[in-house]
């Protein structure tokens, strides 16, 4: 399973998002810190989930980081997040 597929599976199981966009930006970081052969080290995520309603930006990020703890400790070097409650998604 690719890193992106693992991200999708874990966040779907944990947060039941209404929308989840996963963009692998590893190619933009070739030769920089955290670059891995084969990529899949730098990701941008946009997540729309009811689980974020009423939570601060920090609380939302902690939910995502908690779900992806193993990957953040190993394969993922950088993660850019846009975490939205459904009413914020527009």
Secondary structure as UniProt FT lines:
FT   HELIX           3..15
FT   STRAND          19..24
FT   HELIX           26..29
FT   TURN            30..31
FT   TURN            33..34
FT   TURN            37..38
FT   STRAND          42..48
FT   HELIX           50..52
FT   TURN            53..54
FT   HELIX           57..67
FT   HELIX           69..72
FT   TURN            73..75
FT   STRAND          78..84
FT   HELIX           86..89
//
